[in-house]
């Protein structure tokens, strides 16, 4: 495990935004988000580099390894980087990591982790729709998203954003099939587990949770998320945008809203 650390413009700042990526997503896939946060904010940014591996890497256990990586990264940020306040942006599967970390350890981390934004988070399905998720990924997400983005690259107005979407969709597909064992194990968790009870307890423990949801997400059903969080947080902590699952990693309008929510 390793993490990428980018120092902010204000060197003595003790705030850091920690980005937790989703399935088959690495630091280079969130590079535009990191650059935006560094440019617009007054804090440092850290991203945990994810193991992808190949078809023979069958020992990977996402539940254990992702949690251990997160715990080590936070310890290093606090002890070696002298970070005092950590603000988390957890995209997709990354929501599992931060909720699992804080559940049962709220007292340990409450002084350091201030705000948590869950972006198109998993954990609100509650039904095992394993095959359906795989089909949604291939046909509703990859094929549709890539086709729409490619059409915008050729004929649209915002060609820079469309080009980033083409590259990000291709990267996600390639990394998903590079190690199918890892991908399928993470999908099994996405479709088979919920964390509503744990999240409710964490909200009552004083952690500031925010939710950013794309209303056209074809991977994680937006309605399930919105129905699940309305009883957990005030209405102003749930922000919706048009767009698909990876738009928050690419669209600067959504990035700006996420930074505003953190109130650094």
C-alpha angles and dihedrals in degrees: 000000000000136000135213114233124195117188117225129238091260104062097195093052112120096198121103131183110217114201118206111196130211133238115320092001125126137183094274089058091061096040093113091053091049092049091049094050092048092047097046102031141061098229142078123258130217130189125188110231109232127223112236103170128172137280092281096054096099101148095076114123110190096195095056103031098046092048093048091048091051093050092050093047094052091047091053093047091053100039104032103026094037092229113170103182124038121193115194129213106188117186123199109312089015087078089070090056099053095042091049091048095052097040106098091001100068094121092050095054105027093095094054109031107068109165133018124194115194108202116200086333128199119224100078101086103080092183128092104237098153099154093040091055091053091050091048089052095051102038109020098035112026100032097038097039094046093046093049093046093047091051089052091049090055101037110006134098103235096053096159092060092043091052091051089052092052091051094044094049092049091048092050092050094047094048092045093058095038090077109016093175092061093043095049093047091054092046089052089058093044092055098036108046140060130188103193094125094049092046092051091053092048092051089052089049091065104261114142108234123186129181129213114189132182109217095212096050108145096187104049112032106240095207092060091054096046093047090049099049102042090083092046106051139022115272093252090062092064113075124181131197134177114253142073137288100287099037094103089062092054111026115084094202090063091042090055092052091049091053090048091053092055091059094205 
